[in-house]
Amino acid sequence: MSKGKFYDIAFHVFNDRVLVKKEVYSEKDAFDAWEDACVKITDKHVQIFVNEQSITLDRRYIVRVDAREVTGPVEKDFKRRENVQAVVNKLSDMGF
C-alpha cells in the first residue's frame, strides 16, 4: 500500500490571485507536496498546469503556498457508491 496522499495545492501570488491545482498525488509531506503540483521548477520560475492552461509563475511573486489534504478520486468514488447503495437499501426496505 502506498503512503501517498492527495492534496489541493493553492499558489497565492502577489496580485491576490490564487491558482489551485486539485487532487495532486504526493508521497512527500504536506510542506513539500507543492513540488509535485509543478511541471517544472527552476530558480526563477514555477510552471504548473491548471484548468487546461500552462502557467509560468515568477517565484518572486508567490507569497504563499497552501496544501490541503483531500480525499482521492478512488475514495470519492467508493463513498459515492456506498451512499447510492445505502439509498437503494433504504428504499428497498420501504417497499419501493
Secondary structure, DSSP 8 states (H G I E B T S, - for coil): ----EEEEEEEEETTS-EEEEEEEEESS-TTTGGGGGEEEE-SSEEEEEETTEEEEEEGGGEEEEEEEEE--HHHHHHHHHHHHHHHHHHHHHTT-
